[in-house]
Amino acid sequence: QKEVEQNSGPLSVPEGAIASLNCTYSDRGSQSFFWYRQYSGKSPELIMFIYSNGDKEDGRFTAQLNKASQYVSLLIRDSQPSDSATYLCAVPSAGGSYIPTFGRGTSLIVHP
Amino acid sequence: DAMVIQNPRYQVTQFGKPVTLSCSQTLNHNVMYWYQQKSSQAPKLLFHYYDKDFNNEADTPDNFQSRRPNTSFCFLDIRSPGLGDAAMYLCATSRVAGLAATKVADTQYFGPGTRLTVL
């Protein structure tokens, strides 16, 4: 059973702080990793993807991947109240499966 | 410009009355997915089409059916909705390339979703 685990939260951070969201996965052969943001009542929106070990930065967002430890994280710098949402981690399986397994998501609250 | 469109955005039906949700895409992606998402839960894959090939998830109830008449359109039919089927239904698309053993999916693009209420 392929698993993607996320702490459901809520994670509460003050405005301007760094929010750190974590995701662990069970399929060691997974090659690609996606982070989606989902506002309440809306559909998921892709914000980051990462394929290689290390860090990938895009604006205030940084994705970090550690395949040896099987975790991927998302850092949000200078957090804003508009970042308050649920963040979903999605991991396609290895071996030719293109179907991603979603974590249940971490709720982030950025308070002024 | 919207790339994955879902209609209607909100659907109210009565217990047992069939409904059809639609999804269309302008991305020319070869894979289309239907997910069910309930509050505070991860999206749950119901089925997907790889080109014309239909792939049903093992735990998807028979009450749920799908049609893909062409590349651009995909429909979700709920034959006899129950109260437990009230949820957000998400359509997504992606481009999948590669040979059978090495298929790799590009990013999934989601439509805005259809919120289904069952009375």
gemmi code that builds the backbone of each chain (N, CA, C; Angstrom):
import gemmi

chains = {
    "A": [
        ("GLN", (0.853, -1.192, 0.000), (0.000, 0.000, 0.000), (0.886, 1.239, 0.000)),
        ("LYS", (0.738, 2.016, -1.049), (1.524, 3.241, -1.135), (0.945, 4.262, -0.171)),
        ("GLU", (1.808, 4.931, 0.578), (1.342, 5.880, 1.579), (2.090, 7.187, 1.458)),
        ("VAL", (1.328, 8.241, 1.679), (1.899, 9.586, 1.761), (1.332, 10.201, 3.035)),
        ("GLU", (2.211, 10.556, 3.939), (1.788, 11.012, 5.248), (2.086, 12.493, 5.441)),
        ("GLN", (1.101, 13.184, 5.958), (1.268, 14.593, 6.315), (0.584, 14.830, 7.655)),
        ("ASN", (1.154, 15.701, 8.439), (0.509, 16.120, 9.673), (-0.651, 17.031, 9.289)),
        ("SER", (-1.849, 16.704, 9.779), (-3.027, 17.464, 9.344), (-3.079, 18.869, 9.914)),
        ("GLY", (-2.302, 19.114, 11.002), (-2.297, 20.454, 11.589), (-3.543, 20.715, 12.427)),
        ("PRO", (-3.925, 21.986, 12.578), (-3.381, 23.112, 11.826), (-2.021, 23.586, 12.339)),
        ("LEU", (-1.236, 24.070, 11.380), (0.022, 24.713, 11.692), (-0.236, 26.217, 11.696)),
        ("SER", (0.023, 26.834, 12.816), (-0.252, 28.258, 12.960), (1.061, 29.013, 13.081)),
        ("VAL", (1.268, 29.989, 12.207), (2.487, 30.795, 12.245), (2.114, 32.267, 12.161)),
        ("PRO", (2.937, 33.143, 12.726), (2.653, 34.576, 12.605), (3.059, 35.092, 11.234)),
        ("GLU", (2.426, 36.137, 10.810), (2.759, 36.781, 9.546), (4.247, 37.144, 9.518)),
        ("GLY", (4.892, 36.839, 8.404), (6.313, 37.132, 8.254), (7.236, 35.996, 8.643)),
        ("ALA", (6.714, 34.985, 9.296), (7.529, 33.850, 9.730), (7.700, 32.847, 8.594)),
        ("ILE", (8.550, 31.857, 8.829), (8.722, 30.749, 7.880), (7.797, 29.606, 8.292)),
        ("ALA", (7.003, 29.147, 7.341), (6.150, 27.979, 7.586), (6.835, 26.768, 6.976)),
        ("SER", (6.904, 25.690, 7.732), (7.563, 24.464, 7.278), (6.556, 23.317, 7.274)),
        ("LEU", (6.330, 22.776, 6.103), (5.350, 21.701, 5.925), (6.087, 20.444, 5.483)),
        ("ASN", (5.744, 19.327, 6.076), (6.486, 18.101, 5.807), (5.603, 16.994, 5.253)),
        ("CYS", (6.240, 16.110, 4.504), (5.529, 15.004, 3.869), (6.486, 13.814, 3.797)),
        ("THR", (6.046, 12.649, 4.222), (6.849, 11.438, 4.069), (6.113, 10.468, 3.158)),
        ("TYR", (6.862, 9.642, 2.468), (6.256, 8.722, 1.515), (6.882, 7.347, 1.654)),
        ("SER", (6.128, 6.342, 1.256), (6.580, 4.974, 1.507), (7.268, 4.331, 0.309)),
        ("ASP", (6.950, 4.793, -0.910), (7.492, 4.150, -2.102), (8.876, 4.702, -2.411)),
        ("ARG", (9.899, 3.921, -2.092), (11.270, 4.397, -2.215), (11.642, 4.749, -3.648)),
        ("GLY", (10.946, 4.162, -4.615), (11.286, 4.420, -6.003), (10.631, 5.649, -6.606)),
        ("SER", (9.832, 6.353, -5.840), (9.150, 7.540, -6.372), (10.163, 8.554, -6.859)),
        ("GLN", (9.820, 9.184, -7.992), (10.780, 10.071, -8.658), (10.358, 11.530, -8.679)),
        ("SER", (9.067, 11.768, -8.569), (8.607, 13.150, -8.674), (7.653, 13.454, -7.527)),
        ("PHE", (7.643, 14.720, -7.155), (6.912, 15.115, -5.950), (6.268, 16.472, -6.199)),
        ("PHE", (5.022, 16.579, -5.808), (4.256, 17.786, -6.104), (3.640, 18.345, -4.819)),
        ("TRP", (3.639, 19.655, -4.752), (2.922, 20.356, -3.677), (1.787, 21.165, -4.289)),
        ("TYR", (0.589, 20.955, -3.738), (-0.584, 21.703, -4.157), (-1.096, 22.536, -2.989)),
        ("ARG", (-1.624, 23.674, -3.314), (-2.304, 24.520, -2.325), (-3.791, 24.457, -2.613)),
        ("GLN", (-4.590, 24.306, -1.565), (-6.033, 24.232, -1.734), (-6.703, 25.147, -0.721)),
        ("TYR", (-7.320, 26.187, -1.245), (-8.116, 27.058, -0.392), (-9.453, 26.379, -0.110)),
        ("SER", (-10.051, 26.749, 1.000), (-11.319, 26.135, 1.416), (-12.372, 26.269, 0.321)),
        ("GLY", (-12.946, 25.159, -0.075), (-14.002, 25.162, -1.082), (-13.511, 25.284, -2.511)),
        ("LYS", (-12.197, 25.296, -2.704), (-11.620, 25.424, -4.044), (-10.881, 24.148, -4.415)),
        ("SER", (-10.427, 24.081, -5.652), (-9.689, 22.909, -6.112), (-8.189, 23.098, -5.875)),
        ("PRO", (-7.431, 22.001, -5.869), (-5.987, 22.106, -5.659), (-5.301, 22.862, -6.798)),
        ("GLU", (-4.288, 23.612, -6.430), (-3.514, 24.404, -7.382), (-2.043, 24.054, -7.186)),
        ("LEU", (-1.380, 23.665, -8.258), (0.036, 23.308, -8.151), (0.877, 24.530, -7.805)),
        ("ILE", (1.744, 24.390, -6.807), (2.647, 25.487, -6.487), (4.110, 25.095, -6.643)),
        ("MET", (4.439, 23.839, -6.488), (5.837, 23.425, -6.624), (5.908, 21.967, -7.053)),
        ("PHE", (6.940, 21.633, -7.802), (7.266, 20.231, -8.028), (8.779, 20.089, -7.958)),
        ("ILE", (9.219, 18.911, -7.599), (10.649, 18.663, -7.442), (10.943, 17.226, -7.814)),
        ("TYR", (12.074, 17.030, -8.519), (12.462, 15.695, -8.964), (13.799, 15.256, -8.368)),
        ("SER", (14.643, 16.223, -8.045), (16.001, 15.879, -7.634), (16.214, 16.178, -6.166)),
        ("ASN", (17.112, 15.425, -5.573), (17.480, 15.692, -4.190), (17.972, 17.115, -4.029)),
        ("GLY", (17.681, 17.687, -2.891), (18.149, 19.036, -2.617), (16.990, 20.013, -2.544)),
        ("ASP", (17.298, 21.249, -2.827), (16.321, 22.330, -2.711), (15.948, 22.883, -4.078)),
        ("LYS", (14.706, 23.312, -4.166), (14.245, 24.029, -5.350), (13.458, 25.236, -4.875)),
        ("GLU", (13.854, 26.399, -5.370), (13.259, 27.643, -4.891), (12.431, 28.300, -5.984)),
        ("ASP", (11.298, 28.855, -5.591), (10.454, 29.599, -6.517), (9.776, 30.700, -5.712)),
        ("GLY", (10.340, 31.897, -5.802), (9.788, 33.002, -5.030), (9.914, 32.750, -3.542)),
        ("ARG", (8.822, 32.830, -2.837), (8.857, 32.605, -1.380), (8.796, 31.122, -1.019)),
        ("PHE", (8.638, 30.276, -2.005), (8.490, 28.840, -1.756), (9.798, 28.100, -2.037)),
        ("THR", (10.131, 27.159, -1.144), (11.266, 26.272, -1.358), (10.817, 24.853, -1.073)),
        ("ALA", (11.033, 23.977, -2.041), (10.780, 22.559, -1.823), (12.110, 21.879, -1.527)),
        ("GLN", (12.099, 20.978, -0.579), (13.298, 20.237, -0.200), (13.003, 18.748, -0.292)),
        ("LEU", (13.889, 18.033, -0.960), (13.689, 16.601, -1.155), (14.865, 15.822, -0.610)),
        ("ASN", (14.567, 14.803, 0.161), (15.593, 13.893, 0.672), (15.106, 12.474, 0.394)),
        ("LYS", (15.598, 11.901, -0.699), (15.116, 10.582, -1.107), (15.592, 9.485, -0.154)),
        ("ALA", (16.766, 9.648, 0.399), (17.283, 8.625, 1.313), (16.376, 8.497, 2.545)),
        ("SER", (15.878, 9.619, 3.015), (15.008, 9.624, 4.189), (13.532, 9.612, 3.807)),
        ("GLN", (13.258, 9.671, 2.529), (11.890, 9.600, 2.000), (10.991, 10.695, 2.565)),
        ("TYR", (11.496, 11.911, 2.512), (10.625, 13.018, 2.873), (10.833, 14.179, 1.913)),
        ("VAL", (9.768, 14.924, 1.788), (9.799, 16.154, 0.993), (9.108, 17.229, 1.827)),
        ("SER", (9.694, 18.396, 1.817), (9.125, 19.465, 2.621), (8.913, 20.713, 1.771)),
        ("LEU", (8.073, 21.580, 2.281), (7.785, 22.861, 1.631), (7.981, 23.960, 2.661)),
        ("LEU", (8.848, 24.914, 2.327), (9.063, 26.064, 3.193), (8.426, 27.286, 2.537)),
        ("ILE", (7.715, 28.043, 3.328), (7.123, 29.290, 2.845), (7.728, 30.413, 3.663)),
        ("ARG", (8.523, 31.233, 2.987), (9.157, 32.347, 3.686), (8.232, 33.549, 3.693)),
        ("ASP", (8.433, 34.426, 4.693), (7.635, 35.656, 4.795), (6.144, 35.321, 4.628)),
        ("SER", (5.668, 34.422, 5.438), (4.281, 33.950, 5.326), (3.287, 35.100, 5.415)),
        ("GLN", (2.262, 35.022, 4.591), (1.217, 36.032, 4.538), (-0.122, 35.398, 4.897)),
        ("PRO", (-1.056, 36.192, 5.404), (-2.386, 35.627, 5.679), (-3.011, 34.949, 4.464)),
        ("SER", (-2.668, 35.430, 3.262), (-3.207, 34.823, 2.040), (-2.634, 33.435, 1.776)),
        ("ASP", (-1.595, 33.056, 2.516), (-1.048, 31.698, 2.399), (-1.860, 30.690, 3.210)),
        ("SER", (-2.783, 31.171, 3.996), (-3.610, 30.277, 4.815), (-4.438, 29.383, 3.902)),
        ("ALA", (-4.193, 28.092, 3.981), (-4.813, 27.121, 3.075), (-4.394, 25.729, 3.540)),
        ("THR", (-4.871, 24.725, 2.837), (-4.395, 23.358, 3.052), (-3.383, 23.032, 1.967)),
        ("TYR", (-2.270, 22.445, 2.356), (-1.198, 22.110, 1.417), (-1.125, 20.594, 1.280)),
        ("LEU", (-1.308, 20.155, 0.055), (-1.349, 18.726, -0.253), (-0.045, 18.302, -0.904)),
        ("CYS", (0.487, 17.197, -0.425), (1.658, 16.583, -1.022), (1.159, 15.442, -1.919)),
        ("ALA", (1.703, 15.334, -3.130), (1.294, 14.277, -4.052), (2.534, 13.578, -4.595)),
        ("VAL", (2.501, 12.261, -4.565), (3.669, 11.475, -4.956), (3.238, 10.360, -5.913)),
        ("PRO", (3.604, 10.462, -7.188), (3.362, 9.323, -8.086), (4.259, 8.160, -7.709)),
        ("SER", (3.764, 6.958, -7.910), (4.543, 5.791, -7.546), (5.613, 5.497, -8.581)),
        ("ALA", (6.513, 4.637, -8.212), (7.563, 4.215, -9.127), (7.025, 3.116, -10.039)),
        ("GLY", (7.869, 2.632, -10.900), (7.527, 1.470, -11.715), (6.515, 1.748, -12.791)),
        ("GLY", (6.479, 2.977, -13.289), (5.605, 3.254, -14.415), (4.209, 3.695, -14.024)),
        ("SER", (3.924, 3.802, -12.729), (2.604, 4.293, -12.352), (2.618, 5.799, -12.345)),
        ("TYR", (1.721, 6.389, -13.077), (1.668, 7.839, -13.159), (0.580, 8.402, -12.264)),
        ("ILE", (-0.039, 7.550, -11.476), (-1.129, 7.999, -10.614), (-0.555, 8.485, -9.292)),
        ("PRO", (-0.759, 9.765, -8.957), (-0.217, 10.246, -7.691), (-1.064, 9.812, -6.503)),
        ("THR", (-0.406, 9.566, -5.412), (-1.077, 9.368, -4.135), (-1.007, 10.677, -3.371)),
        ("PHE", (-2.142, 11.143, -2.901), (-2.192, 12.406, -2.172), (-2.129, 12.143, -0.678)),
        ("GLY", (-1.390, 13.015, 0.019), (-1.518, 13.062, 1.455), (-2.816, 13.769, 1.810)),
        ("ARG", (-3.206, 13.679, 3.077), (-4.469, 14.300, 3.481), (-4.357, 15.813, 3.613)),
        ("GLY", (-3.123, 16.330, 3.553), (-2.965, 17.771, 3.587), (-2.684, 18.324, 4.972)),
        ("THR", (-1.946, 19.407, 5.001), (-1.675, 20.145, 6.246), (-2.346, 21.501, 6.158)),
        ("SER", (-3.159, 21.810, 7.146), (-3.812, 23.120, 7.206), (-2.859, 24.149, 7.790)),
        ("LEU", (-2.629, 25.211, 7.060), (-1.749, 26.295, 7.503), (-2.583, 27.529, 7.798)),
        ("ILE", (-2.354, 28.109, 8.957), (-3.003, 29.368, 9.331), (-1.912, 30.389, 9.588)),
        ("VAL", (-1.942, 31.479, 8.848), (-1.008, 32.579, 9.062), (-1.787, 33.720, 9.683)),
        ("HIS", (-1.447, 34.051, 10.920), (-2.217, 35.083, 11.617), (-1.443, 36.402, 11.639)),
        ("PRO", (-2.172, 37.509, 11.468), (-1.528, 38.829, 11.417), (-0.838, 39.172, 12.729)),
    ],
    "B": [
        ("ASP", (-6.923, 32.143, -18.974), (-7.965, 31.365, -19.642), (-8.106, 30.006, -18.957)),
        ("ALA", (-9.325, 29.631, -18.693), (-9.567, 28.357, -18.032), (-9.090, 27.225, -18.918)),
        ("MET", (-8.403, 26.256, -18.342), (-7.873, 25.150, -19.121), (-8.637, 23.868, -18.843)),
        ("VAL", (-9.146, 23.731, -17.608), (-9.984, 22.597, -17.235), (-11.269, 23.189, -16.675)),
        ("ILE", (-12.354, 22.875, -17.337), (-13.636, 23.487, -16.999), (-14.579, 22.403, -16.495)),
        ("GLN", (-15.259, 22.701, -15.420), (-16.237, 21.758, -14.883), (-17.597, 22.437, -14.792)),
        ("ASN", (-18.608, 21.677, -15.158), (-19.987, 22.161, -15.068), (-20.892, 21.066, -14.523)),
        ("PRO", (-21.866, 21.447, -13.713), (-22.004, 22.771, -13.115), (-21.026, 22.944, -11.953)),
        ("ARG", (-20.899, 24.125, -11.422), (-20.055, 24.327, -10.258), (-20.748, 23.828, -8.994)),
        ("TYR", (-22.043, 23.936, -8.970), (-22.837, 23.456, -7.830), (-24.005, 22.646, -8.379)),
        ("GLN", (-24.195, 21.483, -7.785), (-25.275, 20.604, -8.223), (-26.021, 20.114, -6.986)),
        ("VAL", (-27.326, 20.327, -7.003), (-28.174, 19.805, -5.933), (-29.082, 18.754, -6.543)),
        ("THR", (-29.134, 17.593, -5.934), (-29.990, 16.538, -6.429), (-30.709, 15.881, -5.261)),
        ("GLN", (-31.683, 15.104, -5.619), (-32.416, 14.359, -4.597), (-31.844, 12.958, -4.478)),
        ("PHE", (-32.025, 12.389, -3.335), (-31.594, 11.025, -3.087), (-32.116, 10.110, -4.200)),
        ("GLY", (-31.215, 9.400, -4.851), (-31.603, 8.457, -5.889), (-31.798, 9.034, -7.270)),
        ("LYS", (-31.733, 10.334, -7.430), (-31.940, 10.941, -8.748), (-30.606, 11.079, -9.469)),
        ("PRO", (-30.485, 10.476, -10.643), (-29.194, 10.473, -11.349), (-28.696, 11.877, -11.669)),
        ("VAL", (-27.379, 12.022, -11.610), (-26.756, 13.278, -12.006), (-25.573, 12.989, -12.922)),
        ("THR", (-25.276, 13.967, -13.752), (-24.094, 13.902, -14.621), (-23.290, 15.173, -14.430)),
        ("LEU", (-22.015, 14.988, -14.152), (-21.089, 16.106, -14.043), (-20.178, 16.080, -15.265)),
        ("SER", (-19.841, 17.258, -15.753), (-19.023, 17.293, -16.957), (-17.696, 17.992, -16.710)),
        ("CYS", (-16.740, 17.617, -17.533), (-15.394, 18.197, -17.492), (-14.903, 18.344, -18.916)),
        ("SER", (-14.322, 19.484, -19.208), (-13.717, 19.670, -20.516), (-12.354, 20.309, -20.341)),
        ("GLN", (-11.476, 20.078, -21.312), (-10.108, 20.606, -21.214), (-9.645, 21.115, -22.575)),
        ("THR", (-8.807, 22.145, -22.506), (-8.232, 22.725, -23.722), (-6.741, 22.428, -23.832)),
        ("LEU", (-6.249, 21.541, -22.968), (-4.811, 21.270, -22.899), (-4.383, 20.124, -23.805)),
        ("ASN", (-5.350, 19.407, -24.352), (-5.059, 18.238, -25.185), (-4.257, 17.175, -24.419)),
        ("HIS", (-4.527, 17.074, -23.132), (-3.863, 16.059, -22.322), (-4.499, 14.702, -22.577)),
        ("ASN", (-3.669, 13.663, -22.494), (-4.183, 12.337, -22.810), (-4.832, 11.624, -21.614)),
        ("VAL", (-4.626, 12.138, -20.424), (-5.201, 11.486, -19.242), (-6.166, 12.439, -18.555)),
        ("MET", (-7.321, 11.911, -18.200), (-8.305, 12.672, -17.435), (-8.722, 11.836, -16.224)),
        ("TYR", (-8.825, 12.514, -15.088), (-9.086, 11.852, -13.813), (-10.354, 12.425, -13.189)),
        ("TRP", (-11.032, 11.588, -12.423), (-12.120, 12.059, -11.554), (-11.782, 11.693, -10.111)),
        ("TYR", (-11.853, 12.721, -9.264), (-11.620, 12.546, -7.836), (-12.880, 12.942, -7.064)),
        ("GLN", (-13.036, 12.301, -5.930), (-14.039, 12.706, -4.954), (-13.299, 13.224, -3.725)),
        ("GLN", (-13.699, 14.396, -3.240), (-13.045, 14.924, -2.043), (-14.101, 15.356, -1.037)),
        ("LYS", (-14.021, 14.781, 0.133), (-14.878, 15.185, 1.243), (-14.080, 16.070, 2.192)),
        ("SER", (-14.796, 16.754, 3.039), (-14.188, 17.768, 3.904), (-13.024, 17.196, 4.705)),
        ("SER", (-11.916, 17.922, 4.673), (-10.706, 17.591, 5.442), (-10.085, 16.245, 5.043)),
        ("GLN", (-10.390, 15.783, 3.855), (-9.795, 14.535, 3.382), (-9.012, 14.776, 2.105)),
        ("ALA", (-8.127, 13.856, 1.809), (-7.392, 13.919, 0.557), (-8.321, 13.606, -0.609)),
        ("PRO", (-8.034, 14.117, -1.777), (-8.803, 13.700, -2.955), (-8.692, 12.192, -3.143)),
        ("LYS", (-9.814, 11.568, -3.429), (-9.859, 10.109, -3.626), (-10.122, 9.835, -5.090)),
        ("LEU", (-9.196, 9.133, -5.726), (-9.347, 8.834, -7.142), (-10.466, 7.826, -7.358)),
        ("LEU", (-11.385, 8.184, -8.238), (-12.479, 7.263, -8.588), (-12.103, 6.424, -9.800)),
        ("PHE", (-11.669, 7.089, -10.850), (-11.212, 6.418, -12.070), (-10.480, 7.436, -12.932)),
        ("HIS", (-9.867, 6.911, -13.991), (-9.224, 7.799, -14.943), (-9.238, 7.165, -16.324)),
        ("TYR", (-9.092, 8.011, -17.312), (-8.957, 7.577, -18.692), (-7.535, 7.865, -19.154)),
        ("TYR", (-6.901, 6.863, -19.664), (-5.633, 7.047, -20.372), (-5.986, 6.910, -21.850)),
        ("ASP", (-6.001, 8.034, -22.544), (-6.588, 8.077, -23.892), (-8.024, 7.537, -23.787)),
        ("LYS", (-8.328, 6.487, -24.513), (-9.689, 5.947, -24.453), (-9.828, 4.812, -23.445)),
        ("ASP", (-8.740, 4.424, -22.851), (-8.750, 3.298, -21.915), (-9.245, 3.731, -20.551)),
        ("PHE", (-10.304, 3.077, -20.098), (-10.907, 3.385, -18.817), (-10.239, 2.556, -17.723)),
        ("ASN", (-9.893, 3.208, -16.615), (-9.247, 2.540, -15.491), (-10.022, 2.858, -14.218)),
        ("ASN", (-10.650, 1.833, -13.691), (-11.479, 2.008, -12.500), (-10.669, 1.656, -11.254)),
        ("GLU", (-10.804, 2.449, -10.200), (-10.177, 2.073, -8.930), (-10.998, 0.941, -8.308)),
        ("ALA", (-10.316, 0.052, -7.619), (-10.960, -1.156, -7.103), (-12.108, -0.846, -6.136)),
        ("ASP", (-11.984, 0.242, -5.396), (-12.991, 0.535, -4.371), (-14.003, 1.577, -4.822)),
        ("THR", (-14.029, 1.892, -6.100), (-15.039, 2.825, -6.604), (-16.371, 2.105, -6.734)),
        ("PRO", (-17.417, 2.622, -6.088), (-18.720, 1.934, -6.160), (-19.259, 1.883, -7.586)),
        ("ASP", (-20.051, 0.857, -7.861), (-20.660, 0.693, -9.182), (-21.609, 1.830, -9.526)),
        ("ASN", (-22.031, 2.536, -8.520), (-22.920, 3.682, -8.678), (-22.284, 4.792, -9.503)),
        ("PHE", (-20.977, 4.772, -9.596), (-20.230, 5.789, -10.324), (-19.778, 5.228, -11.663)),
        ("GLN", (-20.099, 5.974, -12.720), (-19.688, 5.585, -14.066), (-19.058, 6.794, -14.743)),
        ("SER", (-18.346, 6.526, -15.827), (-17.722, 7.630, -16.540), (-17.738, 7.373, -18.040)),
        ("ARG", (-17.712, 8.453, -18.772), (-17.653, 8.407, -20.230), (-16.654, 9.441, -20.711)),
        ("ARG", (-15.913, 9.079, -21.753), (-15.023, 10.039, -22.395), (-15.249, 9.935, -23.894)),
        ("PRO", (-16.164, 10.735, -24.430), (-16.486, 10.627, -25.854), (-15.387, 11.109, -26.786)),
        ("ASN", (-14.536, 11.988, -26.298), (-13.409, 12.467, -27.097), (-12.321, 12.975, -26.156)),
        ("THR", (-11.222, 13.435, -26.721), (-10.087, 13.859, -25.898), (-10.450, 14.973, -24.936)),
        ("SER", (-11.326, 15.853, -25.359), (-11.587, 17.067, -24.596), (-12.594, 16.912, -23.468)),
        ("PHE", (-13.478, 15.952, -23.572), (-14.583, 15.870, -22.626), (-14.566, 14.571, -21.832)),
        ("CYS", (-15.020, 14.687, -20.587), (-15.182, 13.504, -19.750), (-16.368, 13.761, -18.818)),
        ("PHE", (-17.171, 12.724, -18.594), (-18.367, 12.864, -17.778), (-18.324, 11.891, -16.610)),
        ("LEU", (-18.879, 12.330, -15.509), (-19.064, 11.473, -14.343), (-20.566, 11.317, -14.131)),
        ("ASP", (-21.028, 10.082, -14.170), (-22.437, 9.788, -13.938), (-22.584, 9.114, -12.581)),
        ("ILE", (-23.474, 9.658, -11.766), (-23.810, 9.015, -10.496), (-25.238, 8.526, -10.632)),
        ("ARG", (-25.389, 7.219, -10.707), (-26.676, 6.647, -11.106), (-27.756, 6.803, -10.042)),
        ("SER", (-27.404, 6.631, -8.802), (-28.384, 6.734, -7.721), (-27.685, 7.349, -6.508)),
        ("PRO", (-27.588, 8.677, -6.507), (-26.824, 9.324, -5.439), (-27.410, 9.059, -4.061)),
        ("GLY", (-26.508, 8.757, -3.142), (-26.887, 8.634, -1.751), (-26.345, 9.801, -0.959)),
        ("LEU", (-26.774, 9.918, 0.285), (-26.327, 11.034, 1.116), (-24.808, 11.022, 1.262)),
        ("GLY", (-24.223, 9.845, 1.259), (-22.781, 9.725, 1.397), (-22.000, 10.149, 0.173)),
        ("ASP", (-22.686, 10.431, -0.911), (-22.013, 10.872, -2.136), (-21.881, 12.382, -2.211)),
        ("ALA", (-22.426, 13.073, -1.238), (-22.259, 14.522, -1.190), (-20.792, 14.840, -0.975)),
        ("ALA", (-20.228, 15.610, -1.880), (-18.783, 15.867, -1.846), (-18.441, 16.879, -2.926)),
        ("MET", (-17.165, 17.238, -2.978), (-16.626, 17.992, -4.106), (-16.083, 16.972, -5.097)),
        ("TYR", (-16.429, 17.124, -6.358), (-15.919, 16.237, -7.399), (-14.965, 17.043, -8.273)),
        ("LEU", (-13.761, 16.532, -8.341), (-12.686, 17.221, -9.035), (-12.295, 16.456, -10.286)),
        ("CYS", (-12.178, 17.190, -11.367), (-11.638, 16.636, -12.602), (-10.209, 17.157, -12.747)),
        ("ALA", (-9.321, 16.316, -13.194), (-7.939, 16.732, -13.421), (-7.446, 16.127, -14.735)),
        ("THR", (-6.452, 16.756, -15.308), (-5.840, 16.230, -16.521), (-4.329, 16.228, -16.359)),
        ("SER", (-3.682, 15.369, -17.122), (-2.222, 15.407, -17.177), (-1.765, 14.818, -18.497)),
        ("ARG", (-0.528, 15.116, -18.797), (0.102, 14.536, -19.980), (1.030, 13.432, -19.516)),
        ("VAL", (0.799, 12.235, -20.025), (1.620, 11.088, -19.642), (2.361, 10.615, -20.865)),
        ("ALA", (3.656, 10.440, -20.703), (4.479, 10.015, -21.836), (5.298, 8.805, -21.438)),
        ("GLY", (5.874, 8.158, -22.412), (6.787, 7.060, -22.133), (6.181, 5.715, -22.446)),
        ("LEU", (7.019, 4.709, -22.410), (6.596, 3.347, -22.648), (5.890, 2.793, -21.417)),
        ("ALA", (5.289, 1.623, -21.585), (4.401, 1.086, -20.545), (5.061, 1.034, -19.177)),
        ("ALA", (6.309, 0.590, -19.136), (6.944, 0.388, -17.837), (7.534, 1.659, -17.268)),
        ("THR", (7.546, 2.697, -18.053), (8.245, 3.900, -17.591), (7.406, 5.158, -17.762)),
        ("LYS", (6.120, 4.969, -17.736), (5.266, 6.137, -17.930), (5.551, 7.169, -16.845)),
        ("VAL", (5.603, 8.394, -17.250), (5.842, 9.482, -16.316), (4.760, 10.518, -16.523)),
        ("ALA", (4.182, 10.941, -15.446), (3.116, 11.926, -15.538), (3.685, 13.314, -15.338)),
        ("ASP", (3.227, 14.197, -16.151), (3.490, 15.609, -15.952), (2.516, 16.110, -14.880)),
        ("THR", (2.562, 17.365, -14.626), (1.716, 17.951, -13.603), (0.236, 17.691, -13.866)),
        ("GLN", (-0.518, 17.500, -12.792), (-1.968, 17.427, -12.914), (-2.553, 18.831, -12.823)),
        ("TYR", (-3.482, 19.112, -13.714), (-4.199, 20.383, -13.694), (-5.641, 20.090, -13.287)),
        ("PHE", (-6.091, 20.776, -12.265), (-7.424, 20.542, -11.742), (-8.416, 21.577, -12.257)),
        ("GLY", (-9.638, 21.120, -12.472), (-10.727, 22.043, -12.702), (-11.190, 22.634, -11.385)),
        ("PRO", (-12.150, 23.553, -11.428), (-12.602, 24.237, -10.213), (-13.449, 23.355, -9.301)),
        ("GLY", (-13.896, 22.216, -9.810), (-14.683, 21.306, -8.987), (-16.175, 21.545, -9.109)),
        ("THR", (-16.930, 20.495, -8.816), (-18.383, 20.583, -8.701), (-18.763, 20.147, -7.296)),
        ("ARG", (-19.461, 21.030, -6.603), (-19.932, 20.700, -5.256), (-21.288, 20.050, -5.380)),
        ("LEU", (-21.385, 18.782, -4.984), (-22.634, 18.027, -5.074), (-23.302, 17.959, -3.709)),
        ("THR", (-24.557, 18.362, -3.684), (-25.392, 18.242, -2.489), (-26.502, 17.249, -2.779)),
        ("VAL", (-26.730, 16.327, -1.859), (-27.788, 15.322, -2.017), (-28.822, 15.527, -0.906)),
        ("LEU", (-30.042, 15.792, -1.301), (-31.103, 16.062, -0.321), (-31.903, 14.802, -0.004)),
    ],
}
model = gemmi.Model(1)
for chain_id, residues in chains.items():
    chain = gemmi.Chain(chain_id)
    for i, (resn, *xyz) in enumerate(residues, 1):
        res = gemmi.Residue()
        res.name, res.seqid = resn, gemmi.SeqId(i, " ")
        for name, pos in zip(("N", "CA", "C"), xyz):
            atom = gemmi.Atom()
            atom.name, atom.element = name, gemmi.Element(name[0])
            atom.pos, atom.b_iso = gemmi.Position(*pos), 0.0
            res.add_atom(atom)
        chain.add_residue(res)
    model.add_chain(chain)
structure = gemmi.Structure()
structure.add_model(model)
structure.setup_entities()
